[in-house]
Amino acid sequence: MIEEKVAEILSQILKHKIKPGDTVTRATEDIWDSLKHIEIIVTLEEEFDISIPFDQAKQLDSMEKIVNAVKGDA
């Protein structure tokens, strides 16, 4: 469920279809700049009703890391 929701959020923000399990990183996505990164973090916080500390937010540069952080594994 978390993987699907994160993929949906990234699809909306990065403007192309992303499926759970896809390898998506900031380095592979031209559109994922600093403003998009903030948008991703804010959307995750709102969607999952969580707070992501700034130091952790800086590290969330892939779908895998985001999913782990939302699950509380990061």
Predicted model as a PDB file, atoms N, CA, C, CB and O in Angstrom, pLDDT in the B-factor column:
MODEL        1                                                                  
ATOM      1  N   MET A   1       0.817  -1.194   0.000  1.00 91.00           N  
ATOM      2  CA  MET A   1       0.000   0.000   0.000  1.00 91.00           C  
ATOM      3  C   MET A   1       0.863   1.261   0.000  1.00 91.00           C  
ATOM      4  CB  MET A   1      -0.931  -0.004   1.201  1.00 91.00           C  
ATOM      5  O   MET A   1       0.614   2.174  -0.787  1.00 91.00           O  
ATOM      6  N   ILE A   2       1.864   1.326   0.862  1.00 96.00           N  
ATOM      7  CA  ILE A   2       2.731   2.500   0.906  1.00 96.00           C  
ATOM      8  C   ILE A   2       3.467   2.661  -0.422  1.00 96.00           C  
ATOM      9  CB  ILE A   2       3.738   2.390   2.072  1.00 96.00           C  
ATOM     10  O   ILE A   2       3.562   3.769  -0.950  1.00 96.00           O  
ATOM     11  N   GLU A   3       3.985   1.564  -0.960  1.00 97.00           N  
ATOM     12  CA  GLU A   3       4.707   1.631  -2.224  1.00 97.00           C  
ATOM     13  C   GLU A   3       3.824   2.183  -3.334  1.00 97.00           C  
ATOM     14  CB  GLU A   3       5.231   0.254  -2.609  1.00 97.00           C  
ATOM     15  O   GLU A   3       4.268   3.001  -4.140  1.00 97.00           O  
ATOM     16  N   GLU A   4       2.577   1.736  -3.374  1.00 98.00           N  
ATOM     17  CA  GLU A   4       1.655   2.192  -4.412  1.00 98.00           C  
ATOM     18  C   GLU A   4       1.364   3.682  -4.271  1.00 98.00           C  
ATOM     19  CB  GLU A   4       0.350   1.394  -4.354  1.00 98.00           C  
ATOM     20  O   GLU A   4       1.328   4.406  -5.266  1.00 98.00           O  
ATOM     21  N   LYS A   5       1.158   4.137  -3.047  1.00 98.00           N  
ATOM     22  CA  LYS A   5       0.846   5.550  -2.810  1.00 98.00           C  
ATOM     23  C   LYS A   5       2.049   6.428  -3.133  1.00 98.00           C  
ATOM     24  CB  LYS A   5       0.404   5.771  -1.351  1.00 98.00           C  
ATOM     25  O   LYS A   5       1.890   7.490  -3.736  1.00 98.00           O  
ATOM     26  N   VAL A   6       3.252   6.004  -2.743  1.00 98.00           N  
ATOM     27  CA  VAL A   6       4.457   6.769  -3.067  1.00 98.00           C  
ATOM     28  C   VAL A   6       4.634   6.834  -4.583  1.00 98.00           C  
ATOM     29  CB  VAL A   6       5.710   6.136  -2.399  1.00 98.00           C  
ATOM     30  O   VAL A   6       4.958   7.895  -5.116  1.00 98.00           O  
ATOM     31  N   ALA A   7       4.427   5.728  -5.278  1.00 98.00           N  
ATOM     32  CA  ALA A   7       4.537   5.713  -6.741  1.00 98.00           C  
ATOM     33  C   ALA A   7       3.520   6.666  -7.359  1.00 98.00           C  
ATOM     34  CB  ALA A   7       4.333   4.282  -7.290  1.00 98.00           C  
ATOM     35  O   ALA A   7       3.827   7.366  -8.324  1.00 98.00           O  
ATOM     36  N   GLU A   8       2.322   6.693  -6.811  1.00 98.00           N  
ATOM     37  CA  GLU A   8       1.275   7.600  -7.306  1.00 98.00           C  
ATOM     38  C   GLU A   8       1.680   9.067  -7.096  1.00 98.00           C  
ATOM     39  CB  GLU A   8      -0.072   7.312  -6.592  1.00 98.00           C  
ATOM     40  O   GLU A   8       1.516   9.893  -7.994  1.00 98.00           O  
ATOM     41  N   ILE A   9       2.200   9.379  -5.928  1.00 98.00           N  
ATOM     42  CA  ILE A   9       2.647  10.750  -5.629  1.00 98.00           C  
ATOM     43  C   ILE A   9       3.773  11.157  -6.575  1.00 98.00           C  
ATOM     44  CB  ILE A   9       3.119  10.866  -4.155  1.00 98.00           C  
ATOM     45  O   ILE A   9       3.740  12.245  -7.150  1.00 98.00           O  
ATOM     46  N   LEU A  10       4.767  10.288  -6.737  1.00 98.00           N  
ATOM     47  CA  LEU A  10       5.875  10.604  -7.635  1.00 98.00           C  
ATOM     48  C   LEU A  10       5.399  10.737  -9.074  1.00 98.00           C  
ATOM     49  CB  LEU A  10       6.957   9.533  -7.542  1.00 98.00           C  
ATOM     50  O   LEU A  10       5.890  11.594  -9.809  1.00 98.00           O  
ATOM     51  N   SER A  11       4.449   9.902  -9.486  1.00 98.00           N  
ATOM     52  CA  SER A  11       3.890  10.001 -10.841  1.00 98.00           C  
ATOM     53  C   SER A  11       3.273  11.372 -11.069  1.00 98.00           C  
ATOM     54  CB  SER A  11       2.838   8.903 -11.077  1.00 98.00           C  
ATOM     55  O   SER A  11       3.496  12.000 -12.104  1.00 98.00           O  
ATOM     56  N   GLN A  12       2.501  11.829 -10.102  1.00 98.00           N  
ATOM     57  CA  GLN A  12       1.845  13.131 -10.229  1.00 98.00           C  
ATOM     58  C   GLN A  12       2.857  14.269 -10.280  1.00 98.00           C  
ATOM     59  CB  GLN A  12       0.881  13.351  -9.069  1.00 98.00           C  
ATOM     60  O   GLN A  12       2.742  15.166 -11.115  1.00 98.00           O  
ATOM     61  N   ILE A  13       3.831  14.236  -9.408  1.00 98.00           N  
ATOM     62  CA  ILE A  13       4.782  15.340  -9.311  1.00 98.00           C  
ATOM     63  C   ILE A  13       5.806  15.314 -10.440  1.00 98.00           C  
ATOM     64  CB  ILE A  13       5.493  15.297  -7.973  1.00 98.00           C  
ATOM     65  O   ILE A  13       6.173  16.365 -10.966  1.00 98.00           O  
ATOM     66  N   LEU A  14       6.269  14.132 -10.815  1.00 98.00           N  
ATOM     67  CA  LEU A  14       7.284  14.013 -11.858  1.00 98.00           C  
ATOM     68  C   LEU A  14       6.677  13.893 -13.254  1.00 98.00           C  
ATOM     69  CB  LEU A  14       8.165  12.814 -11.582  1.00 98.00           C  
ATOM     70  O   LEU A  14       7.398  13.853 -14.251  1.00 98.00           O  
ATOM     71  N   LYS A  15       5.359  13.836 -13.317  1.00 97.00           N  
ATOM     72  CA  LYS A  15       4.598  13.923 -14.562  1.00 97.00           C  
ATOM     73  C   LYS A  15       4.821  12.777 -15.548  1.00 97.00           C  
ATOM     74  CB  LYS A  15       4.927  15.191 -15.234  1.00 97.00           C  
ATOM     75  O   LYS A  15       4.849  12.985 -16.761  1.00 97.00           O  
ATOM     76  N   HIS A  16       4.979  11.565 -15.013  1.00 97.00           N  
ATOM     77  CA  HIS A  16       4.953  10.359 -15.847  1.00 97.00           C  
ATOM     78  C   HIS A  16       4.643   9.162 -14.958  1.00 97.00           C  
ATOM     79  CB  HIS A  16       6.313  10.156 -16.602  1.00 97.00           C  
ATOM     80  O   HIS A  16       4.818   9.213 -13.741  1.00 97.00           O  
ATOM     81  N   LYS A  17       4.184   8.094 -15.581  1.00 98.00           N  
ATOM     82  CA  LYS A  17       3.738   6.917 -14.839  1.00 98.00           C  
ATOM     83  C   LYS A  17       4.919   6.222 -14.167  1.00 98.00           C  
ATOM     84  CB  LYS A  17       3.006   5.940 -15.770  1.00 98.00           C  
ATOM     85  O   LYS A  17       5.905   5.863 -14.809  1.00 98.00           O  
ATOM     86  N   ILE A  18       4.787   6.048 -12.871  1.00 98.00           N  
ATOM     87  CA  ILE A  18       5.783   5.327 -12.073  1.00 98.00           C  
ATOM     88  C   ILE A  18       5.046   4.210 -11.349  1.00 98.00           C  
ATOM     89  CB  ILE A  18       6.531   6.286 -11.052  1.00 98.00           C  
ATOM     90  O   ILE A  18       4.001   4.431 -10.739  1.00 98.00           O  
ATOM     91  N   LYS A  19       5.605   3.010 -11.425  1.00 97.00           N  
ATOM     92  CA  LYS A  19       4.994   1.851 -10.781  1.00 97.00           C  
ATOM     93  C   LYS A  19       5.795   1.466  -9.549  1.00 97.00           C  
ATOM     94  CB  LYS A  19       4.902   0.663 -11.760  1.00 97.00           C  
ATOM     95  O   LYS A  19       6.997   1.725  -9.480  1.00 97.00           O  
ATOM     96  N   PRO A  20       5.136   0.847  -8.576  1.00 97.00           N  
ATOM     97  CA  PRO A  20       5.887   0.336  -7.417  1.00 97.00           C  
ATOM     98  C   PRO A  20       6.997  -0.592  -7.897  1.00 97.00           C  
ATOM     99  CB  PRO A  20       4.944  -0.413  -6.422  1.00 97.00           C  
ATOM    100  O   PRO A  20       6.783  -1.431  -8.772  1.00 97.00           O  
ATOM    101  N   GLY A  21       8.163  -0.435  -7.327  1.00 94.00           N  
ATOM    102  CA  GLY A  21       9.298  -1.269  -7.718  1.00 94.00           C  
ATOM    103  C   GLY A  21      10.170  -0.659  -8.798  1.00 94.00           C  
ATOM    104  O   GLY A  21      11.281  -1.136  -9.030  1.00 94.00           O  
ATOM    105  N   ASP A  22       9.687   0.402  -9.475  1.00 96.00           N  
ATOM    106  CA  ASP A  22      10.519   1.077 -10.472  1.00 96.00           C  
ATOM    107  C   ASP A  22      11.728   1.700  -9.778  1.00 96.00           C  
ATOM    108  CB  ASP A  22       9.703   2.164 -11.239  1.00 96.00           C  
ATOM    109  O   ASP A  22      11.656   2.093  -8.614  1.00 96.00           O  
ATOM    110  N   THR A  23      12.822   1.781 -10.498  1.00 96.00           N  
ATOM    111  CA  THR A  23      13.997   2.471  -9.984  1.00 96.00           C  
ATOM    112  C   THR A  23      13.882   3.937 -10.366  1.00 96.00           C  
ATOM    113  CB  THR A  23      15.321   1.843 -10.536  1.00 96.00           C  
ATOM    114  O   THR A  23      14.093   4.317 -11.517  1.00 96.00           O  
ATOM    115  N   VAL A  24      13.544   4.743  -9.382  1.00 97.00           N  
ATOM    116  CA  VAL A  24      13.369   6.180  -9.607  1.00 97.00           C  
ATOM    117  C   VAL A  24      14.262   6.909  -8.609  1.00 97.00           C  
ATOM    118  CB  VAL A  24      11.856   6.617  -9.452  1.00 97.00           C  
ATOM    119  O   VAL A  24      14.129   6.732  -7.398  1.00 97.00           O  
ATOM    120  N   THR A  25      15.172   7.729  -9.129  1.00 98.00           N  
ATOM    121  CA  THR A  25      16.060   8.503  -8.268  1.00 98.00           C  
ATOM    122  C   THR A  25      16.114   9.935  -8.775  1.00 98.00           C  
ATOM    123  CB  THR A  25      17.482   7.879  -8.221  1.00 98.00           C  
ATOM    124  O   THR A  25      15.739  10.235  -9.908  1.00 98.00           O  
ATOM    125  N   ARG A  26      16.582  10.786  -7.922  1.00 97.00           N  
ATOM    126  CA  ARG A  26      16.737  12.187  -8.312  1.00 97.00           C  
ATOM    127  C   ARG A  26      17.707  12.296  -9.489  1.00 97.00           C  
ATOM    128  CB  ARG A  26      17.236  13.037  -7.115  1.00 97.00           C  
ATOM    129  O   ARG A  26      17.534  13.158 -10.351  1.00 97.00           O  
ATOM    130  N   ALA A  27      18.712  11.444  -9.536  1.00 97.00           N  
ATOM    131  CA  ALA A  27      19.710  11.477 -10.605  1.00 97.00           C  
ATOM    132  C   ALA A  27      19.133  11.040 -11.954  1.00 97.00           C  
ATOM    133  CB  ALA A  27      20.887  10.588 -10.239  1.00 97.00           C  
ATOM    134  O   ALA A  27      19.617  11.473 -13.000  1.00 97.00           O  
ATOM    135  N   THR A  28      18.106  10.187 -11.939  1.00 95.00           N  
ATOM    136  CA  THR A  28      17.546   9.681 -13.200  1.00 95.00           C  
ATOM    137  C   THR A  28      16.367  10.502 -13.704  1.00 95.00           C  
ATOM    138  CB  THR A  28      17.115   8.249 -13.029  1.00 95.00           C  
ATOM    139  O   THR A  28      15.893  10.290 -14.820  1.00 95.00           O  
ATOM    140  N   GLU A  29      15.893  11.431 -12.891  1.00 97.00           N  
ATOM    141  CA  GLU A  29      14.730  12.236 -13.255  1.00 97.00           C  
ATOM    142  C   GLU A  29      15.135  13.691 -13.467  1.00 97.00           C  
ATOM    143  CB  GLU A  29      13.642  12.136 -12.172  1.00 97.00           C  
ATOM    144  O   GLU A  29      15.422  14.405 -12.507  1.00 97.00           O  
ATOM    145  N   ASP A  30      15.158  14.127 -14.717  1.00 96.00           N  
ATOM    146  CA  ASP A  30      15.567  15.505 -15.033  1.00 96.00           C  
ATOM    147  C   ASP A  30      14.693  16.546 -14.345  1.00 96.00           C  
ATOM    148  CB  ASP A  30      15.528  15.728 -16.536  1.00 96.00           C  
ATOM    149  O   ASP A  30      15.183  17.610 -13.967  1.00 96.00           O  
ATOM    150  N   ILE A  31      13.414  16.257 -14.179  1.00 97.00           N  
ATOM    151  CA  ILE A  31      12.467  17.216 -13.615  1.00 97.00           C  
ATOM    152  C   ILE A  31      12.590  17.332 -12.089  1.00 97.00           C  
ATOM    153  CB  ILE A  31      11.048  16.817 -13.988  1.00 97.00           C  
ATOM    154  O   ILE A  31      12.085  18.288 -11.500  1.00 97.00           O  
ATOM    155  N   TRP A  32      13.260  16.358 -11.446  1.00 98.00           N  
ATOM    156  CA  TRP A  32      13.366  16.319  -9.976  1.00 98.00           C  
ATOM    157  C   TRP A  32      14.452  17.286  -9.521  1.00 98.00           C  
ATOM    158  CB  TRP A  32      13.678  14.871  -9.471  1.00 98.00           C  
ATOM    159  O   TRP A  32      15.581  16.885  -9.237  1.00 98.00           O  
ATOM    160  N   ASP A  33      14.094  18.564  -9.457  1.00 98.00           N  
ATOM    161  CA  ASP A  33      15.019  19.582  -8.973  1.00 98.00           C  
ATOM    162  C   ASP A  33      14.694  19.897  -7.515  1.00 98.00           C  
ATOM    163  CB  ASP A  33      14.943  20.867  -9.848  1.00 98.00           C  
ATOM    164  O   ASP A  33      13.901  19.198  -6.885  1.00 98.00           O  
ATOM    165  N   SER A  34      15.305  20.943  -6.988  1.00 97.00           N  
ATOM    166  CA  SER A  34      15.111  21.253  -5.566  1.00 97.00           C  
ATOM    167  C   SER A  34      13.670  21.627  -5.239  1.00 97.00           C  
ATOM    168  CB  SER A  34      16.031  22.385  -5.152  1.00 97.00           C  
ATOM    169  O   SER A  34      13.171  21.277  -4.170  1.00 97.00           O  
ATOM    170  N   LEU A  35      12.999  22.329  -6.138  1.00 98.00           N  
ATOM    171  CA  LEU A  35      11.598  22.687  -5.883  1.00 98.00           C  
ATOM    172  C   LEU A  35      10.694  21.453  -5.922  1.00 98.00           C  
ATOM    173  CB  LEU A  35      11.115  23.723  -6.913  1.00 98.00           C  
ATOM    174  O   LEU A  35       9.792  21.317  -5.095  1.00 98.00           O  
ATOM    175  N   LYS A  36      10.931  20.568  -6.866  1.00 98.00           N  
ATOM    176  CA  LYS A  36      10.158  19.321  -6.931  1.00 98.00           C  
ATOM    177  C   LYS A  36      10.421  18.481  -5.683  1.00 98.00           C  
ATOM    178  CB  LYS A  36      10.517  18.514  -8.212  1.00 98.00           C  
ATOM    179  O   LYS A  36       9.521  17.808  -5.180  1.00 98.00           O  
ATOM    180  N   HIS A  37      11.647  18.523  -5.192  1.00 98.00           N  
ATOM    181  CA  HIS A  37      11.988  17.758  -3.997  1.00 98.00           C  
ATOM    182  C   HIS A  37      11.158  18.247  -2.802  1.00 98.00           C  
ATOM    183  CB  HIS A  37      13.503  17.874  -3.691  1.00 98.00           C  
ATOM    184  O   HIS A  37      10.611  17.445  -2.045  1.00 98.00           O  
ATOM    185  N   ILE A  38      11.074  19.548  -2.649  1.00 97.00           N  
ATOM    186  CA  ILE A  38      10.257  20.115  -1.571  1.00 97.00           C  
ATOM    187  C   ILE A  38       8.801  19.725  -1.752  1.00 97.00           C  
ATOM    188  CB  ILE A  38      10.395  21.650  -1.526  1.00 97.00           C  
ATOM    189  O   ILE A  38       8.127  19.373  -0.785  1.00 97.00           O  
ATOM    190  N   GLU A  39       8.314  19.785  -2.980  1.00 98.00           N  
ATOM    191  CA  GLU A  39       6.925  19.391  -3.262  1.00 98.00           C  
ATOM    192  C   GLU A  39       6.683  17.926  -2.894  1.00 98.00           C  
ATOM    193  CB  GLU A  39       6.592  19.623  -4.753  1.00 98.00           C  
ATOM    194  O   GLU A  39       5.643  17.590  -2.328  1.00 98.00           O  
ATOM    195  N   ILE A  40       7.632  17.067  -3.212  1.00 98.00           N  
ATOM    196  CA  ILE A  40       7.513  15.644  -2.867  1.00 98.00           C  
ATOM    197  C   ILE A  40       7.451  15.476  -1.353  1.00 98.00           C  
ATOM    198  CB  ILE A  40       8.701  14.834  -3.451  1.00 98.00           C  
ATOM    199  O   ILE A  40       6.592  14.754  -0.847  1.00 98.00           O  
ATOM    200  N   ILE A  41       8.344  16.128  -0.632  1.00 98.00           N  
ATOM    201  CA  ILE A  41       8.391  15.987   0.831  1.00 98.00           C  
ATOM    202  C   ILE A  41       7.100  16.499   1.466  1.00 98.00           C  
ATOM    203  CB  ILE A  41       9.605  16.748   1.410  1.00 98.00           C  
ATOM    204  O   ILE A  41       6.527  15.829   2.325  1.00 98.00           O  
ATOM    205  N   VAL A  42       6.644  17.668   1.057  1.00 98.00           N  
ATOM    206  CA  VAL A  42       5.417  18.244   1.620  1.00 98.00           C  
ATOM    207  C   VAL A  42       4.222  17.341   1.320  1.00 98.00           C  
ATOM    208  CB  VAL A  42       5.169  19.665   1.056  1.00 98.00           C  
ATOM    209  O   VAL A  42       3.384  17.117   2.193  1.00 98.00           O  
ATOM    210  N   THR A  43       4.137  16.830   0.114  1.00 98.00           N  
ATOM    211  CA  THR A  43       3.033  15.945  -0.260  1.00 98.00           C  
ATOM    212  C   THR A  43       3.066  14.662   0.560  1.00 98.00           C  
ATOM    213  CB  THR A  43       3.088  15.615  -1.757  1.00 98.00           C  
ATOM    214  O   THR A  43       2.022  14.191   1.012  1.00 98.00           O  
ATOM    215  N   LEU A  44       4.249  14.094   0.756  1.00 98.00           N  
ATOM    216  CA  LEU A  44       4.376  12.888   1.585  1.00 98.00           C  
ATOM    217  C   LEU A  44       3.919  13.163   3.012  1.00 98.00           C  
ATOM    218  CB  LEU A  44       5.831  12.382   1.586  1.00 98.00           C  
ATOM    219  O   LEU A  44       3.192  12.361   3.598  1.00 98.00           O  
ATOM    220  N   GLU A  45       4.340  14.289   3.568  1.00 97.00           N  
ATOM    221  CA  GLU A  45       3.962  14.631   4.946  1.00 97.00           C  
ATOM    222  C   GLU A  45       2.448  14.774   5.074  1.00 97.00           C  
ATOM    223  CB  GLU A  45       4.655  15.936   5.387  1.00 97.00           C  
ATOM    224  O   GLU A  45       1.855  14.307   6.047  1.00 97.00           O  
ATOM    225  N   GLU A  46       1.828  15.417   4.093  1.00 97.00           N  
ATOM    226  CA  GLU A  46       0.376  15.597   4.132  1.00 97.00           C  
ATOM    227  C   GLU A  46      -0.354  14.266   3.929  1.00 97.00           C  
ATOM    228  CB  GLU A  46      -0.064  16.607   3.061  1.00 97.00           C  
ATOM    229  O   GLU A  46      -1.296  13.952   4.656  1.00 97.00           O  
ATOM    230  N   GLU A  47       0.077  13.506   2.958  1.00 97.00           N  
ATOM    231  CA  GLU A  47      -0.614  12.252   2.605  1.00 97.00           C  
ATOM    232  C   GLU A  47      -0.531  11.214   3.719  1.00 97.00           C  
ATOM    233  CB  GLU A  47      -0.024  11.670   1.322  1.00 97.00           C  
ATOM    234  O   GLU A  47      -1.510  10.528   4.012  1.00 97.00           O  
ATOM    235  N   PHE A  48       0.644  11.103   4.339  1.00 96.00           N  
ATOM    236  CA  PHE A  48       0.846  10.069   5.354  1.00 96.00           C  
ATOM    237  C   PHE A  48       0.762  10.603   6.783  1.00 96.00           C  
ATOM    238  CB  PHE A  48       2.183   9.411   5.146  1.00 96.00           C  
ATOM    239  O   PHE A  48       0.968   9.859   7.742  1.00 96.00           O  
ATOM    240  N   ASP A  49       0.460  11.889   6.919  1.00 95.00           N  
ATOM    241  CA  ASP A  49       0.340  12.537   8.231  1.00 95.00           C  
ATOM    242  C   ASP A  49       1.588  12.267   9.076  1.00 95.00           C  
ATOM    243  CB  ASP A  49      -0.928  12.038   8.972  1.00 95.00           C  
ATOM    244  O   ASP A  49       1.513  11.790  10.208  1.00 95.00           O  
ATOM    245  N   ILE A  50       2.733  12.593   8.478  1.00 95.00           N  
ATOM    246  CA  ILE A  50       4.023  12.418   9.142  1.00 95.00           C  
ATOM    247  C   ILE A  50       4.796  13.725   9.068  1.00 95.00           C  
ATOM    248  CB  ILE A  50       4.835  11.256   8.498  1.00 95.00           C  
ATOM    249  O   ILE A  50       4.425  14.641   8.334  1.00 95.00           O  
ATOM    250  N   SER A  51       5.871  13.798   9.832  1.00 95.00           N  
ATOM    251  CA  SER A  51       6.783  14.927   9.767  1.00 95.00           C  
ATOM    252  C   SER A  51       8.161  14.372   9.439  1.00 95.00           C  
ATOM    253  CB  SER A  51       6.793  15.747  11.107  1.00 95.00           C  
ATOM    254  O   SER A  51       8.673  13.493  10.132  1.00 95.00           O  
ATOM    255  N   ILE A  52       8.751  14.896   8.373  1.00 96.00           N  
ATOM    256  CA  ILE A  52      10.065  14.425   7.949  1.00 96.00           C  
ATOM    257  C   ILE A  52      11.082  15.506   8.311  1.00 96.00           C  
ATOM    258  CB  ILE A  52      10.094  14.100   6.405  1.00 96.00           C  
ATOM    259  O   ILE A  52      11.035  16.610   7.768  1.00 96.00           O  
ATOM    260  N   PRO A  53      12.001  15.193   9.226  1.00 96.00           N  
ATOM    261  CA  PRO A  53      13.023  16.179   9.612  1.00 96.00           C  
ATOM    262  C   PRO A  53      13.854  16.600   8.406  1.00 96.00           C  
ATOM    263  CB  PRO A  53      13.942  15.607  10.710  1.00 96.00           C  
ATOM    264  O   PRO A  53      14.072  15.813   7.485  1.00 96.00           O  
ATOM    265  N   PHE A  54      14.313  17.846   8.419  1.00 95.00           N  
ATOM    266  CA  PHE A  54      15.083  18.396   7.307  1.00 95.00           C  
ATOM    267  C   PHE A  54      16.273  17.518   6.935  1.00 95.00           C  
ATOM    268  CB  PHE A  54      15.564  19.787   7.651  1.00 95.00           C  
ATOM    269  O   PHE A  54      16.492  17.240   5.756  1.00 95.00           O  
ATOM    270  N   ASP A  55      17.039  17.082   7.926  1.00 96.00           N  
ATOM    271  CA  ASP A  55      18.216  16.260   7.640  1.00 96.00           C  
ATOM    272  C   ASP A  55      17.848  14.968   6.922  1.00 96.00           C  
ATOM    273  CB  ASP A  55      18.955  15.937   8.928  1.00 96.00           C  
ATOM    274  O   ASP A  55      18.573  14.514   6.036  1.00 96.00           O  
ATOM    275  N   GLN A  56      16.724  14.381   7.306  1.00 96.00           N  
ATOM    276  CA  GLN A  56      16.275  13.162   6.639  1.00 96.00           C  
ATOM    277  C   GLN A  56      15.734  13.474   5.252  1.00 96.00           C  
ATOM    278  CB  GLN A  56      15.205  12.453   7.477  1.00 96.00           C  
ATOM    279  O   GLN A  56      15.974  12.722   4.307  1.00 96.00           O  
ATOM    280  N   ALA A  57      15.005  14.578   5.123  1.00 97.00           N  
ATOM    281  CA  ALA A  57      14.411  14.953   3.836  1.00 97.00           C  
ATOM    282  C   ALA A  57      15.483  15.114   2.757  1.00 97.00           C  
ATOM    283  CB  ALA A  57      13.609  16.257   3.979  1.00 97.00           C  
ATOM    284  O   ALA A  57      15.266  14.747   1.602  1.00 97.00           O  
ATOM    285  N   LYS A  58      16.631  15.659   3.132  1.00 96.00           N  
ATOM    286  CA  LYS A  58      17.725  15.845   2.172  1.00 96.00           C  
ATOM    287  C   LYS A  58      18.193  14.507   1.602  1.00 96.00           C  
ATOM    288  CB  LYS A  58      18.904  16.572   2.838  1.00 96.00           C  
ATOM    289  O   LYS A  58      18.632  14.440   0.454  1.00 96.00           O  
ATOM    290  N   GLN A  59      18.101  13.451   2.394  1.00 97.00           N  
ATOM    291  CA  GLN A  59      18.601  12.134   2.005  1.00 97.00           C  
ATOM    292  C   GLN A  59      17.623  11.350   1.115  1.00 97.00           C  
ATOM    293  CB  GLN A  59      18.909  11.329   3.244  1.00 97.00           C  
ATOM    294  O   GLN A  59      18.010  10.358   0.496  1.00 97.00           O  
ATOM    295  N   LEU A  60      16.379  11.784   1.050  1.00 98.00           N  
ATOM    296  CA  LEU A  60      15.343  11.019   0.342  1.00 98.00           C  
ATOM    297  C   LEU A  60      15.396  11.316  -1.150  1.00 98.00           C  
ATOM    298  CB  LEU A  60      13.939  11.347   0.903  1.00 98.00           C  
ATOM    299  O   LEU A  60      14.579  12.073  -1.675  1.00 98.00           O  
ATOM    300  N   ASP A  61      16.369  10.710  -1.825  1.00 98.00           N  
ATOM    301  CA  ASP A  61      16.584  10.996  -3.234  1.00 98.00           C  
ATOM    302  C   ASP A  61      16.261   9.817  -4.156  1.00 98.00           C  
ATOM    303  CB  ASP A  61      18.003  11.415  -3.441  1.00 98.00           C  
ATOM    304  O   ASP A  61      16.723   9.761  -5.296  1.00 98.00           O  
ATOM    305  N   SER A  62      15.462   8.880  -3.645  1.00 98.00           N  
ATOM    306  CA  SER A  62      15.008   7.760  -4.481  1.00 98.00           C  
ATOM    307  C   SER A  62      13.674   7.259  -3.944  1.00 98.00           C  
ATOM    308  CB  SER A  62      16.065   6.602  -4.508  1.00 98.00           C  
ATOM    309  O   SER A  62      13.330   7.485  -2.784  1.00 98.00           O  
ATOM    310  N   MET A  63      12.936   6.581  -4.801  1.00 98.00           N  
ATOM    311  CA  MET A  63      11.659   6.032  -4.362  1.00 98.00           C  
ATOM    312  C   MET A  63      11.877   5.015  -3.244  1.00 98.00           C  
ATOM    313  CB  MET A  63      10.913   5.382  -5.543  1.00 98.00           C  
ATOM    314  O   MET A  63      11.093   4.967  -2.296  1.00 98.00           O  
ATOM    315  N   GLU A  64      12.913   4.215  -3.339  1.00 97.00           N  
ATOM    316  CA  GLU A  64      13.201   3.212  -2.315  1.00 97.00           C  
ATOM    317  C   GLU A  64      13.431   3.867  -0.954  1.00 97.00           C  
ATOM    318  CB  GLU A  64      14.426   2.380  -2.713  1.00 97.00           C  
ATOM    319  O   GLU A  64      12.884   3.415   0.052  1.00 97.00           O  
ATOM    320  N   LYS A  65      14.237   4.927  -0.916  1.00 97.00           N  
ATOM    321  CA  LYS A  65      14.508   5.615   0.343  1.00 97.00           C  
ATOM    322  C   LYS A  65      13.238   6.274   0.897  1.00 97.00           C  
ATOM    323  CB  LYS A  65      15.610   6.667   0.147  1.00 97.00           C  
ATOM    324  O   LYS A  65      13.017   6.292   2.108  1.00 97.00           O  
ATOM    325  N   ILE A  66      12.417   6.811   0.006  1.00 97.00           N  
ATOM    326  CA  ILE A  66      11.167   7.443   0.444  1.00 97.00           C  
ATOM    327  C   ILE A  66      10.250   6.408   1.072  1.00 97.00           C  
ATOM    328  CB  ILE A  66      10.456   8.138  -0.739  1.00 97.00           C  
ATOM    329  O   ILE A  66       9.699   6.642   2.148  1.00 97.00           O  
ATOM    330  N   VAL A  67      10.082   5.278   0.422  1.00 97.00           N  
ATOM    331  CA  VAL A  67       9.216   4.218   0.946  1.00 97.00           C  
ATOM    332  C   VAL A  67       9.718   3.773   2.317  1.00 97.00           C  
ATOM    333  CB  VAL A  67       9.164   3.011  -0.033  1.00 97.00           C  
ATOM    334  O   VAL A  67       8.929   3.627   3.251  1.00 97.00           O  
ATOM    335  N   ASN A  68      11.018   3.558   2.438  1.00 96.00           N  
ATOM    336  CA  ASN A  68      11.583   3.132   3.734  1.00 96.00           C  
ATOM    337  C   ASN A  68      11.354   4.179   4.815  1.00 96.00           C  
ATOM    338  CB  ASN A  68      13.087   2.854   3.598  1.00 96.00           C  
ATOM    339  O   ASN A  68      11.054   3.835   5.958  1.00 96.00           O  
ATOM    340  N   ALA A  69      11.491   5.455   4.462  1.00 95.00           N  
ATOM    341  CA  ALA A  69      11.280   6.523   5.444  1.00 95.00           C  
ATOM    342  C   ALA A  69       9.826   6.575   5.889  1.00 95.00           C  
ATOM    343  CB  ALA A  69      11.698   7.879   4.861  1.00 95.00           C  
ATOM    344  O   ALA A  69       9.546   6.750   7.075  1.00 95.00           O  
ATOM    345  N   VAL A  70       8.906   6.426   4.956  1.00 95.00           N  
ATOM    346  CA  VAL A  70       7.485   6.450   5.301  1.00 95.00           C  
ATOM    347  C   VAL A  70       7.128   5.253   6.191  1.00 95.00           C  
ATOM    348  CB  VAL A  70       6.618   6.446   4.020  1.00 95.00           C  
ATOM    349  O   VAL A  70       6.316   5.368   7.109  1.00 95.00           O  
ATOM    350  N   LYS A  71       7.739   4.119   5.906  1.00 93.00           N  
ATOM    351  CA  LYS A  71       7.515   2.920   6.732  1.00 93.00           C  
ATOM    352  C   LYS A  71       8.167   3.047   8.102  1.00 93.00           C  
ATOM    353  CB  LYS A  71       8.052   1.679   6.021  1.00 93.00           C  
ATOM    354  O   LYS A  71       7.833   2.299   9.022  1.00 93.00           O  
ATOM    355  N   GLY A  72       9.094   3.987   8.243  1.00 87.00           N  
ATOM    356  CA  GLY A  72       9.803   4.160   9.494  1.00 87.00           C  
ATOM    357  C   GLY A  72      11.078   3.350   9.575  1.00 87.00           C  
ATOM    358  O   GLY A  72      11.639   3.174  10.656  1.00 87.00           O  
ATOM    359  N   ASP A  73      11.547   2.849   8.419  1.00 72.00           N  
ATOM    360  CA  ASP A  73      12.757   2.030   8.372  1.00 72.00           C  
ATOM    361  C   ASP A  73      14.010   2.845   8.142  1.00 72.00           C  
ATOM    362  CB  ASP A  73      12.635   0.996   7.296  1.00 72.00           C  
ATOM    363  O   ASP A  73      15.113   2.299   8.167  1.00 72.00           O  
ATOM    364  N   ALA A  74      13.866   4.142   7.918  1.00 54.00           N  
ATOM    365  CA  ALA A  74      15.052   4.946   7.593  1.00 54.00           C  
ATOM    366  C   ALA A  74      15.546   5.700   8.795  1.00 54.00           C  
ATOM    367  CB  ALA A  74      14.753   5.919   6.468  1.00 54.00           C  
ATOM    368  O   ALA A  74      16.535   6.427   8.704  1.00 54.00           O  
TER     369      ALA A  74                                                      
ENDMDL                                                                          
END                                                                             
